[in-house]
Amino acid sequence: MPAPADLVAGTAPADPAAFAGSGFRSPSGNITCRIDGAETRCDTRTRAWSPPDDPACTFRSGTGLVLRAAGAGPSCGGERVRARGTAELGYGTHLTRGDVTCVSRRTGVECRDARTGHGFATSREAYRIY
């Protein structure tokens, strides 16, 4: 499925060969992401926002947002995405793996599943789940 046109408008596709692993990091290194077959996860190391209130989730100690076929939400555990060894996804570029596309901008990283329309955006200042 092609990347959503509204999501990638004004960006260039990243060379998939440069992303042999499933992870990438923002140029600042503050956001690290992994696009796996069943899950896309981004962790925001330094942030000014508080996580959503979810008593079933230990997100308060974490920094991640996840995207699965059922939708997007806070990470409830699992291993954080490590910056070491991940390629940099430059500002103004996007990476597509399967149905999921992630875009890196100076304002943060946004990932969306083109098939379901679910996604999230994260930055130092805020997050959004849709």
All heavy atoms as an XYZ file, in Angstrom:
944
protein
N       0.851     -1.170      0.000
C       0.000      0.000      0.000
C       0.902      1.240      0.000
O       1.860      1.297      0.761
C      -0.905     -0.031      1.235
C      -1.874      1.107      1.308
S      -3.196      0.799      2.492
C      -4.393      0.093      1.404
N       0.617      2.231     -0.818
C       1.462      3.427     -0.866
C       1.358      4.259      0.413
O       0.371      4.194      1.130
C       0.925      4.199     -2.071
C      -0.450      3.694     -2.291
C      -0.474      2.280     -1.775
N       2.398      5.040      0.653
C       2.413      5.927      1.818
C       1.294      6.957      1.682
O       1.010      7.427      0.588
C       3.762      6.631      1.910
N       0.631      7.320      2.784
C      -0.432      8.323      2.730
C       0.102      9.661      2.209
O       1.059     10.216      2.755
C      -0.887      8.448      4.183
C      -0.430      7.185      4.843
C       0.819      6.784      4.128
N      -0.525     10.173      1.144
C      -0.046     11.390      0.489
C      -0.002     12.582      1.444
O       0.946     13.371      1.409
C      -0.923     11.715     -0.721
N      -1.009     12.718      2.311
C      -1.017     13.864      3.223
C       0.092     13.767      4.271
O       0.624     14.766      4.714
C      -2.385     14.031      3.896
C      -2.738     12.872      4.808
O      -2.509     11.700      4.430
O      -3.246     13.129      5.917
N       0.469     12.561      4.645
C       1.520     12.357      5.637
C       2.896     12.687      5.062
O       3.720     13.312      5.715
C       1.504     10.917      6.154
C       2.572     10.552      7.183
C       2.357     11.323      8.479
C       2.552      9.048      7.446
N       3.152     12.276      3.841
C       4.489     12.430      3.255
C       4.653     13.690      2.399
O       5.728     13.922      1.852
C       4.885     11.179      2.431
C       4.904      9.944      3.321
C       3.968     10.989      1.235
N       3.610     14.508      2.296
C       3.687     15.738      1.485
C       4.878     16.583      1.921
O       5.088     16.826      3.110
C       2.395     16.542      1.622
N       5.672     16.989      0.967
C       6.825     17.831      1.247
C       8.036     17.096      1.785
O       9.004     17.730      2.199
N       7.984     15.761      1.803
C       9.132     14.978      2.273
C       9.641     14.093      1.149
O       8.951     13.865      0.162
C       8.772     14.100      3.490
O       7.843     13.092      3.098
C       8.164     14.933      4.623
N      10.835     13.587      1.331
C      11.440     12.695      0.348
C      11.551     11.297      0.941
O      11.760     11.149      2.146
C      12.835     13.199     -0.026
N      11.417     10.263      0.110
C      11.576      8.911      0.639
C      13.031      8.642      1.021
O      13.948      9.064      0.318
C      11.132      8.012     -0.516
C      11.244      8.861     -1.735
C      11.077     10.280     -1.306
N      13.210      7.965      2.132
C      14.548      7.558      2.556
C      14.953      6.334      1.748
O      14.101      5.564      1.297
C      14.545      7.226      4.046
N      16.229      6.140      1.572
C      16.747      4.966      0.881
C      16.591      3.767      1.812
O      17.261      3.704      2.847
C      18.210      5.182      0.532
C      18.845      3.980     -0.142
O      18.134      2.994     -0.441
O      20.071      4.036     -0.369
N      15.723      2.806      1.484
C      15.506      1.664      2.373
C      16.783      0.875      2.656
O      16.932      0.283      3.722
C      14.493      0.791      1.632
C      13.910      1.654      0.581
C      14.903      2.734      0.291
N      17.733      0.886      1.733
C      18.982      0.154      1.926
C      19.776      0.713      3.110
O      20.560     -0.005      3.735
C      19.816      0.198      0.655
N      19.592      1.982      3.421
C      20.298      2.600      4.544
C      19.717      2.172      5.887
O      20.299      2.441      6.933
C      20.245      4.115      4.416
N      18.561      1.517      5.850
C      17.871      1.092      7.071
C      17.739     -0.425      7.082
O      16.641     -0.969      7.085
C      16.500      1.782      7.167
C      16.624      3.271      7.261
C      16.667      4.045      6.104
C      16.732      3.893      8.484
C      16.802      5.424      6.179
C      16.873      5.274      8.563
C      16.913      6.031      7.414
N      18.879     -1.090      7.061
C      18.893     -2.551      7.028
C      18.197     -3.135      8.260
O      17.508     -4.134      8.170
C      20.324     -3.060      6.930
N      18.381     -2.500      9.412
C      17.669     -2.919     10.608
C      16.289     -2.296     10.609
O      15.924     -1.556      9.693
N      15.517     -2.557     11.622
C      14.161     -2.018     11.663
C      14.082     -0.692     12.395
O      13.040     -0.070     12.445
C      13.211     -3.025     12.326
O      13.625     -3.259     13.668
N      15.211     -0.223     12.966
C      15.171      0.982     13.764
C      15.727      2.201     13.066
O      16.464      2.106     12.085
N      15.335      3.366     13.603
C      15.906      4.633     13.152
C      15.827      5.629     14.293
O      15.136      5.420     15.283
C      15.200      5.165     11.892
C      13.774      5.590     12.092
C      13.450      6.877     12.498
C      12.740      4.695     11.853
C      12.136      7.270     12.671
C      11.416      5.073     12.014
C      11.112      6.366     12.425
N      16.561      6.717     14.142
C      16.541      7.783     15.139
C      16.388      9.126     14.442
O      16.759      9.270     13.271
C      17.793      7.773     15.993
C      19.061      7.983     15.240
C      20.291      7.887     16.154
N      21.478      7.646     15.381
C      22.105      8.550     14.630
N      21.649      9.781     14.574
N      23.179      8.234     13.944
N      15.835     10.079     15.172
C      15.722     11.439     14.647
C      17.117     12.059     14.644
O      18.005     11.619     15.377
C      14.766     12.261     15.507
O      15.283     12.430     16.818
N      17.343     13.105     13.847
C      18.661     13.741     13.829
C      19.117     14.243     15.204
O      20.309     14.220     15.499
C      18.483     14.896     12.838
C      17.453     14.374     11.889
C      16.485     13.617     12.776
N      18.187     14.669     16.040
C      18.555     15.130     17.386
C      18.922     13.964     18.297
O      19.554     14.161     19.331
C      17.402     15.910     18.017
O      16.332     15.032     18.343
N      18.488     12.753     17.940
C      18.713     11.581     18.780
C      17.707     11.457     19.911
O      17.729     10.491     20.666
N      16.778     12.401     20.027
C      15.801     12.367     21.110
C      14.701     11.338     20.869
O      14.111     10.825     21.815
C      15.179     13.756     21.308
C      14.375     13.844     22.583
O      14.829     13.426     23.643
N      13.176     14.368     22.490
N      14.396     11.032     19.623
C      13.337     10.080     19.300
C      13.966      8.898     18.571
O      14.693      9.077     17.598
C      12.247     10.726     18.429
C      11.627     11.921     19.147
C      11.176      9.695     18.057
C      10.685     12.755     18.298
N      13.694      7.701     19.074
C      14.163      6.478     18.423
C      12.947      5.608     18.134
O      12.021      5.533     18.941
C      15.159      5.707     19.311
O      14.590      5.514     20.605
C      16.474      6.460     19.437
N      12.942      4.981     16.958
C      11.779      4.201     16.531
C      12.197      2.856     15.951
O      13.323      2.695     15.479
C      10.995      4.960     15.453
S      10.395      6.590     15.974
N      11.247      1.946     15.960
C      11.428      0.625     15.366
C      10.141      0.275     14.627
O       9.043      0.393     15.185
C      11.712     -0.394     16.467
C      11.856     -1.815     15.999
C      12.134     -2.782     17.152
N      11.069     -2.749     18.157
C      11.227     -2.409     19.427
N      12.403     -2.037     19.883
N      10.213     -2.416     20.266
N      10.264     -0.140     13.379
C       9.115     -0.607     12.604
C       9.296     -2.109     12.413
O      10.149     -2.538     11.639
C       9.023      0.076     11.223
C       8.997      1.596     11.338
C       7.782     -0.419     10.477
C       9.053      2.321     10.002
N       8.538     -2.894     13.151
C       8.560     -4.351     13.014
C       7.278     -4.777     12.336
O       6.357     -3.986     12.186
C       8.666     -5.026     14.383
C      10.042     -4.870     15.015
O      11.000     -4.578     14.280
O      10.143     -5.024     16.238
N       7.172     -6.035     11.980
C       5.988     -6.525     11.299
C       4.694     -6.274     12.045
O       3.708     -5.830     11.476
N       4.678     -6.528     13.349
C       3.439     -6.423     14.113
C       3.306     -5.128     14.897
O       2.227     -4.807     15.380
C       3.334     -7.604     15.080
N       4.409     -4.386     15.041
C       4.360     -3.214     15.911
C       5.368     -2.159     15.463
O       6.476     -2.474     15.061
C       4.680     -3.640     17.343
C       4.733     -2.511     18.336
C       5.053     -2.981     19.741
O       4.141     -3.525     20.391
O       6.209     -2.821     20.186
N       4.951     -0.918     15.559
C       5.848      0.218     15.377
C       5.896      0.939     16.709
O       4.865      1.201     17.316
C       5.331      1.162     14.279
O       5.298      0.450     13.046
C       6.209      2.386     14.137
N       7.101      1.226     17.170
C       7.257      1.888     18.469
C       8.247      3.033     18.341
O       9.285      2.896     17.700
C       7.765      0.902     19.512
C       8.055      1.563     20.846
C       8.515      0.580     21.877
N       8.876      1.284     23.101
C       8.738      0.791     24.318
N       8.237     -0.419     24.473
N       9.100      1.486     25.366
N       7.907      4.164     18.956
C       8.830      5.289     19.062
C       8.943      5.676     20.532
O       7.936      5.775     21.236
C       8.352      6.490     18.262
S       8.467      6.295     16.471
N      10.167      5.896     20.978
C      10.438      6.361     22.331
C      10.990      7.775     22.269
O      11.873      8.062     21.455
C      11.455      5.442     23.021
C      10.875      4.079     23.328
O       9.839      4.023     24.010
O      11.460      3.066     22.905
N      10.480      8.643     23.124
C      10.925     10.028     23.209
C      11.656     10.182     24.540
O      11.031     10.148     25.595
C       9.733     11.002     23.120
O       8.981     10.688     21.952
C      10.198     12.438     23.052
N      12.958     10.326     24.458
C      13.794     10.337     25.659
C      13.514     11.550     26.538
O      13.211     11.427     27.716
C      15.262     10.288     25.257
C      16.187     10.069     26.414
C      17.599      9.797     25.966
N      17.884     10.427     24.687
C      19.003     11.042     24.391
N      19.962     11.110     25.260
N      19.190     11.574     23.201
N      13.636     12.761     25.999
C      13.388     13.986     26.757
C      12.079     14.572     26.264
O      11.926     14.828     25.078
C      14.529     15.001     26.539
O      15.752     14.389     26.928
C      14.302     16.261     27.342
N      11.129     14.758     27.200
C       9.814     15.239     26.796
C       9.234     16.159     27.857
O       9.536     16.018     29.034
C       8.870     14.075     26.540
C       8.732     13.138     27.714
C       7.921     11.903     27.343
N       8.077     10.845     28.318
C       7.408     10.745     29.446
N       6.521     11.656     29.758
N       7.624      9.744     30.265
N       8.393     17.097     27.405
C       7.734     18.043     28.295
C       6.295     17.626     28.582
O       5.596     18.312     29.303
C       7.760     19.442     27.675
N       5.836     16.508     28.030
C       4.451     16.080     28.178
C       4.338     14.925     29.154
O       5.288     14.200     29.404
C       3.846     15.703     26.838
C       4.693     14.839     25.942
C       5.575     15.281     24.995
C       4.722     13.411     25.874
N       6.152     14.206     24.349
C       5.638     13.046     24.862
C       4.060     12.400     26.557
C       5.919     11.717     24.534
C       4.335     11.077     26.231
C       5.253     10.758     25.228
N       3.141     14.805     29.698
C       2.837     13.678     30.582
C       2.109     12.619     29.783
O       1.301     12.934     28.902
C       1.937     14.134     31.737
O       2.624     15.049     32.544
N       2.346     11.368     30.098
C       1.687     10.291     29.372
C       0.196     10.227     29.675
O      -0.261     10.778     30.673
C       2.400      9.038     29.889
C       2.944      9.432     31.204
C       3.241     10.899     31.126
N      -0.563      9.549     28.800
C      -1.991      9.397     29.062
C      -2.224      8.599     30.340
O      -1.402      7.768     30.718
C      -2.515      8.639     27.837
C      -1.324      8.028     27.216
C      -0.146      8.860     27.595
N      -3.324      8.861     31.000
C      -3.664      8.166     32.237
C      -4.321      6.834     31.896
O      -5.431      6.805     31.375
C      -4.601      9.032     33.077
C      -4.815      8.474     34.465
O      -3.970      7.681     34.918
O      -5.820      8.841     35.097
N      -3.614      5.758     32.124
C      -4.122      4.414     31.834
C      -3.703      3.498     32.974
O      -2.545      3.100     33.062
C      -3.559      3.915     30.499
C      -4.139      2.571     30.086
O      -4.776      1.895     30.925
O      -3.948      2.195     28.931
N      -4.627      3.165     33.893
C      -4.258      2.363     35.055
C      -3.753      0.964     34.697
O      -3.043      0.350     35.482
C      -5.545      2.290     35.880
C      -6.633      2.673     34.950
C      -6.036      3.513     33.877
N      -4.083      0.469     33.534
C      -3.631     -0.862     33.132
C      -2.238     -0.832     32.510
O      -1.704     -1.858     32.141
C      -4.622     -1.467     32.138
N      -1.664      0.348     32.404
C      -0.402      0.498     31.685
C       0.663      1.107     32.586
O       0.373      2.003     33.372
C      -0.649      1.402     30.474
S       0.766      1.611     29.425
N       1.881      0.643     32.440
C       2.995      1.185     33.222
C       3.709      2.291     32.459
O       4.885      2.540     32.656
C       4.000      0.077     33.570
O       4.496     -0.476     32.338
C       3.384     -0.999     34.425
N       2.984      2.981     31.599
C       3.570      3.997     30.732
C       4.245      5.123     31.508
O       5.159      5.742     31.027
C       2.481      4.560     29.817
C       2.980      5.508     28.771
C       3.891      5.108     27.822
C       2.517      6.806     28.737
C       4.332      5.981     26.849
C       2.951      7.685     27.758
C       3.860      7.264     26.821
N       3.792      5.391     32.720
C       4.359      6.499     33.490
C       5.872      6.363     33.618
O       6.575      7.324     33.737
C       3.717      6.588     34.859
C       2.267      6.986     34.750
C       1.935      8.076     35.739
N       0.578      8.528     35.533
C       0.246      9.531     34.741
N       1.153     10.166     34.080
N      -0.999      9.897     34.603
N       6.379      5.144     33.596
C       7.826      4.953     33.691
C       8.459      4.809     32.317
O       9.662      4.691     32.197
C       8.133      3.710     34.530
O       7.608      2.567     33.885
N       7.654      4.827     31.266
C       8.172      4.660     29.922
C       8.053      5.929     29.111
O       7.604      6.956     29.599
N       8.464      5.844     27.891
C       8.447      7.032     27.038
C       7.928      6.702     25.655
O       8.109      7.466     24.733
C       9.862      7.610     26.897
O      10.708      6.609     26.333
C      10.410      8.068     28.222
N       7.306      5.541     25.489
C       6.988      5.085     24.151
C       5.539      5.169     23.741
O       4.625      5.171     24.562
N       5.353      5.245     22.426
C       4.054      5.133     21.789
C       4.162      3.973     20.811
O       5.207      3.778     20.183
C       3.690      6.417     21.046
C       3.559      7.677     21.901
C       3.354      8.900     21.007
C       2.408      7.548     22.882
N       3.090      3.193     20.690
C       3.101      2.044     19.791
C       1.927      2.099     18.835
O       0.887      2.667     19.133
C       3.086      0.691     20.546
C       4.342      0.511     21.363
C       1.862      0.559     21.419
N       2.138      1.476     17.684
C       1.118      1.363     16.652
C       1.024     -0.098     16.268
O       2.020     -0.718     15.896
C       1.518      2.211     15.443
C       0.678      2.110     14.170
C      -0.761      2.526     14.439
C       1.289      2.982     13.079
N      -0.182     -0.640     16.423
C      -0.458     -2.032     16.058
C      -1.679     -2.034     15.149
O      -2.322     -1.010     14.970
C      -0.732     -2.866     17.304
C       0.423     -2.931     18.264
C       0.075     -3.805     19.476
N       1.153     -3.855     20.423
C       1.192     -3.176     21.564
N       0.174     -2.395     21.904
N       2.209     -3.268     22.372
N      -2.019     -3.187     14.625
C      -3.185     -3.293     13.738
C      -4.460     -2.801     14.429
O      -5.323     -2.206     13.800
C      -3.356     -4.732     13.269
N      -4.568     -3.012     15.745
C      -5.765     -2.619     16.491
C      -5.807     -1.128     16.807
O      -6.836     -0.620     17.245
C      -5.853     -3.422     17.783
N      -4.703     -0.416     16.617
C      -4.680      1.011     16.900
C      -3.376      1.451     17.522
O      -2.433      0.677     17.646
N      -3.343      2.706     17.937
C      -2.147      3.293     18.540
C      -2.423      3.624     19.996
O      -3.564      3.838     20.396
C      -1.747      4.549     17.780
N      -1.351      3.667     20.797
C      -1.494      4.007     22.200
C      -0.151      4.035     22.887
O       0.891      3.928     22.243
N      -0.171      4.169     24.217
C       1.078      4.175     24.967
C       1.685      2.784     25.013
O       0.974      1.783     24.920
C       0.645      4.632     26.363
C      -0.776      4.210     26.466
C      -1.340      4.335     25.082
N       2.993      2.728     25.144
C       3.638      1.428     25.327
C       3.393      0.992     26.758
O       3.383      1.801     27.670
C       5.138      1.525     25.044
O       5.742      2.422     25.948
N       3.155     -0.252     26.928
C       2.920     -0.802     28.270
C       4.016     -1.813     28.567
O       3.766     -3.005     28.705
C       1.545     -1.447     28.349
S       0.206     -0.267     28.256
N       5.221     -1.344     28.610
C       6.352     -2.221     28.853
C       7.085     -2.526     27.564
O       6.909     -1.862     26.547
N       7.880     -3.546     27.618
C       8.675     -3.904     26.464
C       9.969     -3.120     26.436
O      10.164     -2.175     27.190
N      10.845     -3.530     25.579
C      12.156     -2.914     25.506
C      12.123     -1.611     24.730
O      11.546     -1.531     23.651
C      13.132     -3.888     24.847
C      14.553     -3.434     24.897
C      15.514     -4.485     24.377
O      15.250     -5.672     24.581
O      16.505     -4.087     23.759
N      12.753     -0.589     25.280
C      12.870      0.694     24.591
C      13.690      0.521     23.321
O      14.536     -0.359     23.222
C      13.578      1.713     25.469
C      12.786      2.192     26.612
C      13.675      3.066     27.447
N      12.905      4.134     28.026
C      13.422      5.045     28.802
N      14.710      5.050     29.053
N      12.653      5.983     29.314
N      13.457      1.392     22.378
C      14.226      1.382     21.138
C      15.558      2.072     21.431
O      15.586      3.193     21.931
C      13.486      2.124     20.003
C      14.287      2.062     18.717
C      12.094      1.533     19.793
N      16.622      1.410     21.129
C      17.959      1.957     21.401
C      18.451      2.797     20.227
O      18.248      2.436     19.074
C      18.935      0.826     21.667
C      18.534     -0.027     22.841
C      19.521     -1.172     23.012
N      18.985     -2.204     23.854
C      19.122     -2.238     25.172
N      19.764     -1.266     25.772
N      18.610     -3.219     25.869
N      19.119      3.891     20.544
C      19.660      4.779     19.511
C      20.931      4.203     18.898
O      21.176      4.364     17.711
C      19.945      6.158     20.093
N      21.713      3.503     19.696
C      22.985      2.960     19.208
C      22.739      1.965     18.081
O      21.918      1.070     18.194
C      23.738      2.284     20.336
C      25.007      1.599     19.860
C      25.818      1.092     20.981
N      26.648      2.220     21.408
C      27.180      2.336     22.603
N      26.972      1.425     23.509
N      27.925      3.376     22.907
N      23.423      2.174     16.995
C      23.330      1.258     15.866
C      22.165      1.504     14.931
O      21.989      0.783     13.964
N      21.356      2.523     15.213
C      20.243      2.823     14.316
C      20.633      3.934     13.352
O      21.404      4.826     13.697
C      18.968      3.248     15.090
O      19.274      4.389     15.879
C      18.451      2.125     15.963
N      20.088      3.881     12.159
C      20.368      4.898     11.147
C      19.552      6.155     11.439
O      18.472      6.092     12.032
C      20.027      4.368      9.761
N      20.060      7.279     11.007
C      19.366      8.552     11.185
C      18.379      8.767     10.044
O      18.747      8.678      8.880
C      20.381      9.688     11.201
C      19.756     11.053     11.385
C      20.792     12.150     11.382
O      21.634     12.165     12.304
O      20.761     12.980     10.454
N      17.125      9.034     10.398
C      16.112      9.403      9.414
C      16.068     10.925      9.406
O      15.549     11.552     10.330
C      14.745      8.812      9.769
C      13.621      9.041      8.760
C      13.962      8.393      7.416
C      12.304      8.484      9.299
N      16.687     11.535      8.400
C      16.837     12.982      8.337
C      15.515     13.716      8.312
O      14.487     13.184      7.886
N      15.556     14.944      8.793
C      14.366     15.784      8.741
C      13.912     15.916      7.289
O      14.719     16.033      6.372
C      14.655     17.175      9.297
C      15.024     17.191     10.759
C      16.117     17.921     11.203
C      14.279     16.493     11.701
C      16.460     17.957     12.547
C      14.621     16.512     13.043
C      15.713     17.243     13.462
O      16.046     17.272     14.795
N      12.601     15.864      7.095
C      12.052     15.998      5.748
C      12.118     14.722      4.934
O      11.980     14.765      3.719
N      12.307     13.582      5.612
C      12.320     12.297      4.907
C      11.329     11.345      5.566
O      10.930     11.526      6.711
C      13.721     11.652      4.891
O      14.144     11.425      6.235
C      14.728     12.521      4.168
N      10.949     10.323      4.814
C      10.047      9.306      5.359
C      10.536      7.913      4.998
O      11.230      7.717      4.011
C       8.600      9.525      4.891
C       8.401      9.380      3.414
N       8.540     10.442      2.540
C       8.068      8.304      2.649
C       8.286     10.025      1.303
N       8.005      8.734      1.350
N      10.155      6.963      5.842
C      10.518      5.564      5.666
C       9.249      4.731      5.715
O       8.440      4.887      6.635
C      11.484      5.124      6.771
C      11.934      3.673      6.766
C      12.767      3.367      5.515
C      12.735      3.357      8.024
N       9.059      3.876      4.726
C       7.888      3.003      4.676
C       8.338      1.553      4.764
O       9.249      1.133      4.053
C       7.091      3.227      3.374
O       6.664      4.592      3.321
C       5.872      2.320      3.310
N       7.700      0.804      5.654
C       7.898     -0.635      5.787
C       6.511     -1.258      5.807
O       5.732     -1.004      6.720
C       8.614     -0.987      7.087
C       9.995     -0.444      7.191
C      10.990     -1.519      6.865
N      12.272     -0.918      6.650
C      13.379     -1.308      7.213
N      13.367     -2.323      8.013
N      14.501     -0.708      6.937
N       6.186     -2.030      4.799
C       4.852     -2.604      4.717
C       3.819     -1.504      4.614
O       3.922     -0.608      3.773
N       2.831     -1.528      5.486
C       1.761     -0.522      5.484
C       2.086      0.707      6.324
O       1.331      1.668      6.328
C       0.458     -1.135      6.007
C      -0.120     -2.183      5.070
O       0.091     -2.062      3.850
O      -0.776     -3.123      5.565
N       3.198      0.669      7.072
C       3.519      1.749      8.006
C       4.543      2.708      7.408
O       5.568      2.290      6.870
C       4.041      1.185      9.343
C       4.486      2.308     10.273
C       2.971      0.337     10.012
N       4.250      3.988      7.533
C       5.175      5.040      7.117
C       5.445      5.942      8.306
O       4.520      6.350      9.011
C       4.582      5.882      5.968
O       4.363      5.042      4.845
C       5.522      7.018      5.568
N       6.721      6.257      8.528
C       7.120      7.219      9.553
C       7.818      8.382      8.865
O       8.626      8.186      7.958
C       8.065      6.586     10.559
S       7.303      5.322     11.600
N       7.499      9.591      9.305
C       8.052     10.809      8.747
C       8.837     11.530      9.845
O       8.357     11.664     10.976
C       6.936     11.745      8.229
C       7.509     13.058      7.743
C       6.153     11.070      7.128
N      10.035     11.984      9.502
C      10.864     12.765     10.420
C      10.812     14.230      9.998
O      11.101     14.559      8.840
C      12.308     12.254     10.378
O      13.154     13.062     11.161
N      10.417     15.070     10.940
C      10.402     16.510     10.712
C      11.063     17.186     11.907
O      11.186     16.584     12.970
C       8.962     17.021     10.577
C       8.236     16.495      9.355
C       6.867     17.185      9.204
N       6.209     16.807      7.979
C       5.351     15.783      7.860
N       5.060     15.049      8.906
N       4.798     15.525      6.693
N      11.428     18.438     11.738
C      12.011     19.177     12.869
C      11.037     19.233     14.043
O      11.449     19.376     15.190
C      12.396     20.587     12.450
C      13.571     20.611     11.524
C      14.096     22.029     11.302
N      15.175     22.003     10.346
C      16.432     21.661     10.617
N      16.750     21.313     11.840
N      17.353     21.657      9.675
N       9.750     19.108     13.767
C       8.724     19.159     14.809
C       8.474     17.808     15.473
O       7.671     17.725     16.383
C       7.397     19.680     14.225
O       7.032     18.854     13.117
C       7.528     21.120     13.779
N       9.126     16.743     15.016
C       8.967     15.429     15.625
C       8.817     14.329     14.599
O       9.094     14.519     13.411
N       8.361     13.185     15.057
C       8.175     12.007     14.208
C       6.710     11.613     14.243
O       6.079     11.600     15.307
C       9.056     10.820     14.686
C       8.724      9.546     13.941
C      10.534     11.161     14.541
N       6.165     11.283     13.074
C       4.787     10.794     12.972
C       4.797      9.490     12.198
O       5.465      9.375     11.167
C       3.891     11.807     12.266
C       2.437     11.378     12.217
C       1.496     12.450     11.709
O       1.960     13.562     11.400
O       0.284     12.171     11.625
N       4.053      8.503     12.705
C       3.942      7.193     12.052
C       2.475      6.858     11.861
O       1.654      7.100     12.752
C       4.597      6.105     12.905
S       6.373      6.329     13.169
N       2.163      6.285     10.690
C       0.773      5.935     10.381
C       0.718      4.635      9.588
O       1.537      4.386      8.719
C       0.119      7.040      9.575
C      -1.373      6.764      9.308
C      -2.015      7.770      8.382
N      -1.784      9.138      8.795
C      -1.973     10.181      7.993
N      -2.386     10.020      6.747
N      -1.737     11.396      8.416
N      -0.303      3.847      9.882
C      -0.604      2.634      9.132
C      -1.574      3.020      8.013
O      -2.699      3.433      8.289
C      -1.228      1.593     10.060
C      -1.476      0.254      9.401
O      -1.904      0.221      8.221
O      -1.259     -0.770     10.072
N      -1.146      2.906      6.767
C      -1.977      3.326      5.626
C      -3.229      2.468      5.489
O      -4.250      2.928      4.990
C      -1.160      3.263      4.336
N      -3.158      1.235      5.943
C      -4.298      0.326      5.822
C      -5.408      0.673      6.813
O      -6.575      0.697      6.471
C      -3.826     -1.113      6.017
C      -4.862     -2.176      5.735
C      -4.283     -3.586      5.879
N      -3.431     -3.768      7.041
C      -3.869     -3.962      8.283
N      -5.142     -3.987      8.537
N      -3.008     -4.131      9.275
N      -5.030      0.987      8.060
C      -6.033      1.242      9.101
C      -6.283      2.724      9.355
O      -7.315      3.090      9.913
C      -5.602      0.609     10.437
O      -4.426      1.297     10.915
C      -5.341     -0.875     10.303
N      -5.303      3.572      9.019
C      -5.424      4.991      9.304
C      -5.001      5.361     10.720
O      -4.979      6.533     11.081
N      -4.661      4.375     11.552
C      -4.209      4.643     12.920
C      -2.775      5.156     12.905
O      -1.987      4.807     12.026
C      -4.267      3.375     13.776
C      -5.631      2.825     13.965
N      -6.648      3.532     14.571
C      -6.166      1.629     13.620
C      -7.741      2.791     14.600
N      -7.480      1.634     14.017
N      -2.449      5.969     13.914
C      -1.091      6.455     14.008
C      -0.846      7.272     15.255
O      -1.696      7.382     16.132
N       0.355      7.824     15.320
C       0.733      8.700     16.416
C       1.791      9.681     15.940
O       2.446      9.472     14.923
C       1.250      7.911     17.631
C       2.497      7.098     17.371
C       3.752      7.696     17.301
C       2.412      5.732     17.214
C       4.889      6.951     17.061
C       3.545      4.971     16.975
C       4.791      5.588     16.901
N       1.930     10.755     16.691
C       2.995     11.735     16.480
C       3.621     11.999     17.843
O       2.919     12.032     18.860
C       2.437     13.025     15.889
N       4.936     12.155     17.863
C       5.623     12.430     19.114
C       6.732     13.452     18.883
O       7.335     13.496     17.817
C       6.188     11.138     19.756
O       6.755     11.447     21.030
C       7.236     10.474     18.876
N       6.941     14.274     19.909
C       7.998     15.282     19.871
C       8.396     15.580     21.311
O       7.801     15.062     22.255
C       7.514     16.565     19.188
O       6.563     17.216     19.994
N       9.341     16.450     21.467
C       9.757     16.872     22.801
C       8.603     17.595     23.517
O       8.399     17.435     24.710
C      10.954     17.816     22.671
C      11.584     18.239     23.968
C      12.782     19.142     23.735
N      13.724     18.616     22.770
C      14.773     17.845     23.066
N      14.998     17.511     24.314
N      15.588     17.419     22.127
N       7.801     18.344     22.747
C       6.751     19.180     23.331
C       5.417     18.482     23.559
O       4.686     18.850     24.473
C       6.498     20.410     22.438
C       7.650     21.374     22.371
C       8.769     20.900     21.439
O       8.486     20.110     20.512
O       9.919     21.301     21.654
N       5.040     17.523     22.712
C       3.693     16.947     22.793
C       3.627     15.590     22.100
O       4.568     15.194     21.408
C       2.692     17.897     22.137
N       2.498     14.919     22.248
C       2.220     13.690     21.528
C       0.771     13.725     21.076
O      -0.047     14.483     21.609
C       2.486     12.441     22.382
C       1.410     12.200     23.417
C       0.326     11.363     23.134
C       1.439     12.837     24.647
C      -0.676     11.166     24.067
C       0.455     12.645     25.577
C      -0.607     11.805     25.282
O      -1.603     11.629     26.195
N       0.465     12.905     20.087
C      -0.920     12.785     19.598
C      -1.118     11.345     19.158
O      -0.265     10.770     18.470
C      -1.142     13.743     18.429
C      -2.542     13.717     17.855
C      -2.751     14.856     16.849
N      -1.778     14.890     15.779
C      -1.964     14.372     14.565
N      -3.099     13.775     14.266
N      -1.030     14.467     13.645
N      -2.227     10.762     19.545
C      -2.599      9.396     19.157
C      -3.891      9.485     18.368
O      -4.826     10.174     18.774
C      -2.790      8.502     20.405
C      -1.473      8.383     21.176
C      -3.330      7.137     20.012
C      -1.606      7.724     22.534
N      -3.958      8.809     17.238
C      -5.182      8.833     16.443
C      -5.436      7.477     15.804
O      -4.622      6.609     15.814
C      -5.155      9.943     15.391
C      -3.982      9.898     14.440
C      -4.100      9.219     13.224
C      -2.777     10.532     14.726
C      -3.039      9.190     12.327
C      -1.728     10.501     13.839
C      -1.858      9.830     12.638
O      -0.815      9.795     11.756
